[in-house]
């Protein structure tokens, strides 16, 4: 019995010692691994990474800016009635060729003709009153004031009659010049108010074609009146048209927030355009753009107008800097902000960098 108890106790002591030995060895192994990892991190931190750099300078004149918009003519016109009423006739359709003076639409003239008639009757009465008072004044039966008042009444009646006739004239819509109906916005029987657009017309290609495009604020500031451009469109089938910037808006479009830029296009007999077609222009901007132009490879993690680049100010340490992207062109990226206080951009070797990495500049 005593021998059995001694054997059991000996086994427990041996098992406990084995457990302690395993734990001690595990601690030694973990300590060794931790030291190795720390050493590896230290080696990486101490490694000097070779990089290539370029000076940071804002791009100036000579930048090519791409804008897009629709073709139009410089004589496109929205036509409407001077007075309100019920549309009686619409005599043209979209796409119709029209001649100068041609009747395009008319209102029901019942009411306006009645107003013209009333004004004419009032004018006739005022003229009779003036004639009678003038005659009485000559015979001494009317004062000068009465004569002058009668003259004023006649003049007011005449102006009211002229106004009624003017409204009658513009209760019809007639073509201002030879051209085409681009859009028709009314139909017979429709009740319209004064000034409601009824048609959009242009000058049958006799006027100059323009490209009405939109630009961002940075692009707008770089474009100047007179800058030359090259215009392309699907309808041109590979041809390009010479153009020139003729107008810049001084405010943003309230609907899309862009600035309007108009380009006058050269006239060519072999090119057929239509109002509303879409086109793109490459503008040789002569103004100062105020942007940094950097190689595409220098930008990291570009997303939704933002990204990162690495710069160095002491040629020894890399610094990760967030930047705002203005646009991405063929082989370069235009940066609008983020590089104001830096002088040198890292353009190669940046894939191996982290913030504060040690660097060595190579040729």
Buried (B, 14 or more C-beta within 10 A) or exposed (E): EEEEEEEEEEEEEEEEEEEEEEEEEEEEEEEEEEEEEEEEEEEEEEEEBEBBBEEBEEBBEEBEBBBBBBBBBBBBBBBBBBBBBEBBEBEBEEEBEBEEEBEBBBBBBEBBEEBBEEBBEBBEEBBEBBEEBBEBBEEEEBEEEBBEBBBEBBEEBBEBBEEBBEBBEBBBBBBBBBBBBBBBBBEEEEEBEEEBEBBBBBBBBEBBBBBBBBBBEBBBBBBBEEBBBBBBBEBBEEEEBEBBBBBBBEEBEEEEEBBBBBBBBEEEEEBEBEBEBEBBBBBBBBBBBBBBBBEEBBBBEBEEEEBBBBBBEEEEEBBBBEBEBBBBBEEBBBBBEBBEEBBBBBBBBBEEBEEEBEBEBEE
